Amino acid sequence: MIDRSDPEGAIAAATKRCSNWGRWGADDVRGTMNFLTPAHRAHAASLVRRGVSFSLSQSFDANGPQKGWRRRTNPVHTMLDTGTDAVTGVQGFPHGLGGADDVIAMPLQCSTQWDGLGHIFDHGHAWNGRPAEKVVTSLGDGVTGIETVASVIAGRGVLLDVGRALGVDGELPDGFAITEEHLVETIARQGATSAVGQGDIVLVRTGQLTRARRNGWGEYAGGPAPGLSFTTADWLHRTEIAAIATDTWGFEVRPNEFDEAFQPLHQVAIPHIGLFLGEMWDPDELAADCAADGVYEFWLTAAPLPITGAVGSPVNPIAVK
């Protein structure tokens, strides 16, 4: 049971139980990505049977979910050179050559993305116990920038379709806290291919994105949502997964389970477990295929853009079965 009135105590107890500080040495910058070894990756490659692929990314455009909260906006896409420029001859290229160029401006966490290890601190400490002010400055994350894992986020993906397993019409209601028991029950219903273990990249489908796609964004960005319960911190630590992602804005259940709290599971998972969190992924097409063939494991590549010093990154995850 959660004591809603004591977030400080619960967070402190969970960080003590689940801390990975020092596990891979004082200089570690990859956290749980250390679990995703070359051997795990080689096994994951053998999961490809049919060669069908699924993008797990939402679109990056002006019609996205952001509404300005926390200064996050949807992408602004602008053309620098166009077909019109080419036809009118203003580009200055010889022998009839024309071309188009464009630019995009956006927060790195405005659509499908990874949270890096410099994204969240706990009482002034970043991943592995480092002082937050020594890690992320106005120049960016000089220690655990997202570029440090740009080459390693590829391996066995596992879909836990909790929305389909436990929800109504494939969707969990907003405010539904997914506990360890719910995850275990989903795995049992889906079968052996959804067993979760060391080095896996887990994708939890709640169905909230399905609902937002049908009804409109509403409060999708920051409002009430189904998500992981704070009590899953021990499961996230014990399973030794490399990363976990959801189809929601904030990964954990909202409203949060404590009074006057904000994202307490983030406060344990990122700076203490060293766990990479993915948000706003789109698993719907993949989930339909998994339900049809009963196979919930797949090769998954989800490399972030190697933006030096970034604390998060857009990503276009690709699942291949």
C-alpha positions in Angstrom: 0.0 0.0 0.0 1.1 3.5 -0.7 0.9 6.2 2.0 -0.2 9.1 -0.2 0.9 11.6 2.4 4.5 10.6 2.5 6.2 10.8 -1.0 9.5 11.8 0.5 9.6 8.7 2.7 8.5 6.4 -0.1 11.0 7.8 -2.6 13.9 7.6 -0.1 13.0 3.9 0.7 12.7 3.0 -3.0 16.0 4.6 -3.9 17.8 2.7 -1.1 16.3 -0.6 -2.3 16.8 0.0 -6.0 20.0 2.0 -6.4 22.5 0.9 -9.0 25.0 3.6 -8.0 28.5 2.1 -8.4 27.3 -1.1 -10.0 29.3 -0.5 -13.2 32.0 1.7 -11.6 32.2 5.3 -10.6 32.7 6.5 -14.2 29.7 4.7 -15.7 27.5 6.8 -18.1 25.2 4.1 -19.6 23.3 2.8 -16.6 21.0 -0.1 -17.4 22.2 -0.1 -21.0 25.1 -2.1 -19.6 22.6 -5.0 -19.4 22.1 -5.0 -23.2 25.3 -6.9 -24.1 26.5 -8.1 -27.6 25.2 -11.5 -26.7 21.8 -10.2 -25.9 21.8 -8.3 -29.2 22.9 -11.4 -31.2 20.1 -13.4 -29.7 17.6 -10.6 -30.5 18.6 -10.6 -34.1 17.5 -14.2 -34.4 14.0 -13.2 -33.5 13.4 -11.9 -37.0 11.3 -14.5 -38.8 8.9 -12.8 -41.2 10.8 -9.6 -41.9 7.8 -7.4 -41.2 8.6 -4.0 -39.7 6.7 -1.5 -37.7 7.6 2.1 -36.9 6.7 2.9 -33.2 6.9 6.7 -33.7 4.3 9.3 -33.6 4.5 12.0 -36.3 6.7 15.1 -35.8 4.6 17.9 -37.0 2.5 20.9 -35.9 -0.5 18.6 -35.1 1.2 16.9 -32.2 0.1 16.7 -28.6 2.1 19.6 -27.1 0.4 22.7 -25.8 3.2 24.7 -24.3 3.3 23.2 -20.8 6.9 23.1 -19.5 7.7 25.2 -22.6 7.3 22.2 -24.9 5.8 23.0 -28.3 5.1 20.9 -31.4 7.7 20.9 -34.1 7.9 23.9 -36.5 8.9 22.8 -40.0 10.1 25.5 -42.4 11.2 25.2 -46.0 14.5 26.9 -46.9 14.3 26.1 -50.6 11.3 24.9 -52.6 10.2 23.8 -56.0 8.9 27.3 -56.5 12.4 28.7 -56.0 13.7 26.2 -58.5 11.2 27.0 -61.2 11.6 30.8 -60.8 15.4 30.4 -61.1 16.4 32.1 -57.8 18.6 29.2 -56.6 21.4 29.9 -58.9 22.3 26.3 -59.8 23.6 25.5 -63.3 22.1 23.4 -66.2 18.6 23.2 -64.8 19.4 21.7 -61.4 16.9 22.6 -58.6 16.4 21.4 -55.1 14.6 21.7 -51.8 16.0 22.1 -48.2 14.2 22.5 -44.9 14.8 23.1 -41.2 12.9 22.0 -38.1 12.8 23.6 -34.7 11.4 21.6 -31.7 12.0 20.5 -28.1 13.8 17.2 -28.1 11.0 15.7 -26.1 7.9 16.9 -28.0 7.0 13.5 -29.6 8.3 10.0 -29.5 11.5 10.2 -27.4 14.0 8.8 -24.9 14.6 10.4 -21.5 18.4 10.4 -21.0 20.2 9.9 -17.7 20.7 13.6 -17.3 17.0 14.4 -17.5 16.0 13.9 -13.8 17.8 14.5 -10.5 17.1 13.4 -7.0 17.9 15.9 -4.2 20.6 17.5 -6.4 22.1 14.2 -7.6 22.2 12.8 -11.1 22.8 9.2 -12.2 25.5 7.3 -10.3 25.5 9.9 -7.4 27.1 12.7 -9.3 26.2 16.3 -8.3 23.7 17.5 -10.8 25.4 20.8 -11.3 28.6 19.0 -12.4 26.6 17.0 -14.9 24.2 19.3 -16.7 25.0 23.0 -17.2 24.0 25.6 -19.7 26.4 23.8 -22.1 24.3 20.6 -21.8 25.0 17.2 -20.2 28.7 17.0 -20.3 28.8 13.5 -18.7 25.8 11.4 -19.6 24.6 13.1 -22.8 22.3 11.0 -25.0 25.2 10.5 -27.5 26.8 8.1 -25.0 24.2 5.5 -25.9 23.6 6.3 -29.6 25.2 3.0 -30.7 23.8 0.5 -28.2 19.9 0.8 -28.1 19.2 -2.2 -30.3 18.1 -5.6 -29.0 15.2 -7.7 -27.9 12.0 -5.8 -27.7 9.0 -7.1 -25.7 5.5 -5.7 -25.9 3.3 -5.9 -22.8 -0.1 -4.9 -24.1 -1.7 -4.2 -20.7 -4.5 -2.3 -22.4 -5.6 -5.3 -24.4 -5.0 -7.8 -21.6 -6.8 -5.9 -18.8 -8.6 -2.9 -20.3 -12.0 -2.4 -21.9 -11.8 -2.5 -25.7 -8.1 -2.5 -25.5 -7.7 0.7 -23.4 -7.0 1.4 -19.8 -8.8 4.4 -18.2 -6.9 7.5 -17.3 -5.5 7.3 -13.7 -5.1 3.5 -13.9 -2.0 2.5 -12.0 -0.2 -0.5 -13.6 1.3 -2.6 -10.8 3.7 -5.4 -10.9 0.8 -7.8 -10.6 -0.8 -6.3 -13.7 2.5 -6.7 -15.6 2.8 -10.3 -14.5 -0.8 -11.1 -15.4 -0.3 -9.6 -18.8 2.8 -11.7 -19.4 0.9 -14.8 -18.3 -2.0 -14.1 -20.7 0.3 -13.3 -23.6 2.5 -16.3 -23.2 6.2 -17.3 -23.2 7.3 -14.8 -25.9 6.5 -11.9 -23.5 8.7 -13.1 -20.7 10.8 -10.2 -19.5 14.5 -10.5 -18.6 17.9 -8.9 -18.5 18.8 -6.5 -21.3 15.3 -6.3 -22.8 13.6 -3.2 -24.1 10.1 -3.3 -22.8 7.2 -1.5 -24.4 4.0 -1.1 -22.4 0.8 -0.3 -24.3 -2.0 1.3 -22.3 -4.2 2.3 -25.1 -4.2 6.0 -24.2 -2.7 7.0 -27.5 -5.4 5.0 -29.3 -8.0 7.0 -27.4 -6.3 10.3 -28.1 -6.1 9.5 -31.8 -9.8 8.8 -31.8 -11.1 11.6 -29.5 -8.4 14.3 -29.9 -5.3 15.2 -27.8 -7.2 16.8 -25.0 -5.0 16.6 -21.9 -2.7 13.9 -23.3 0.4 16.1 -22.8 0.6 16.2 -19.0 -2.9 15.4 -17.9 -4.5 12.3 -16.4 -3.2 9.0 -17.9 -2.8 5.4 -17.2 0.8 4.4 -16.5 3.3 2.6 -14.3 2.6 2.6 -10.6 5.3 3.9 -8.3 5.3 0.4 -6.7 6.8 -1.0 -9.9 10.2 0.5 -9.1 11.3 -2.8 -7.5 10.2 -4.8 -10.6 12.0 -2.3 -12.9 15.2 -2.8 -10.9 14.9 -6.6 -10.3 14.2 -7.6 -13.9 17.4 -5.8 -15.1 15.8 -4.5 -18.2 17.7 -2.1 -20.4 14.9 0.4 -21.0 11.1 0.7 -20.9 8.7 2.9 -23.0 5.0 3.6 -23.0 2.4 5.2 -25.3 1.8 8.0 -22.8 3.3 11.4 -22.2 4.8 10.7 -18.8 5.4 6.9 -18.5 4.0 6.8 -14.9 0.3 7.0 -13.8 -1.2 10.5 -13.6 -2.3 11.9 -11.4 0.6 10.5 -9.4 -0.2 8.3 -6.5 1.1 10.7 -3.8 -0.3 14.0 -2.6 1.7 17.0 -3.9 4.1 14.8 -5.9 5.4 15.1 -9.5 6.7 12.1 -11.3 8.1 10.2 -8.3 8.8 7.1 -10.3 11.1 9.1 -12.6 12.9 10.3 -9.5 13.8 6.7 -8.7 14.1 5.2 -12.1 16.4 7.6 -13.9 19.0 8.9 -11.3 19.1 5.8 -9.2 18.3 2.7 -11.3 19.9 4.4 -14.3 17.0 3.3 -16.5 16.2 4.8 -19.9 12.5 5.8 -20.2 10.7 6.2 -23.5 7.5 8.2 -23.9 4.9 8.9 -26.5 5.7 5.7 -28.5 3.1 4.4 -30.9 2.7 0.6 -30.5 -0.8 0.2 -32.0 0.1 -1.4 -35.4 2.7 -3.7 -33.7 0.2 -4.6 -31.0 -2.4 -5.7 -33.6 0.2 -7.9 -35.2 1.3 -9.4 -31.9 -2.3 -10.2 -31.0 -2.8 -11.9 -34.4 0.2 -14.2 -34.3 0.7 -14.5 -30.6 4.4 -13.5 -30.7 5.3 -10.5 -28.4 9.0 -10.4 -28.8 10.9 -8.8 -31.7 14.1 -7.2 -32.9 14.0 -3.5 -31.9 16.3 -0.7 -32.8 15.7 2.6 -31.2 18.9 4.7 -31.5 18.6 8.3 -30.3 20.0 11.1 -32.4 23.6 11.6 -31.2 23.0 15.2 -30.1 26.0 16.1 -28.0 25.0 16.9 -24.4 21.3 16.4 -24.9 19.2 15.0 -22.0 16.7 13.4 -24.3 16.2 12.7 -28.0 13.6 12.1 -30.6 13.6 8.5 -31.9 11.9 6.5 -34.6 11.9 3.0 -33.1 11.6 0.1 -35.6 10.4 -3.3 -34.5 11.0 -6.2 -36.8 9.3 -9.6 -36.5 
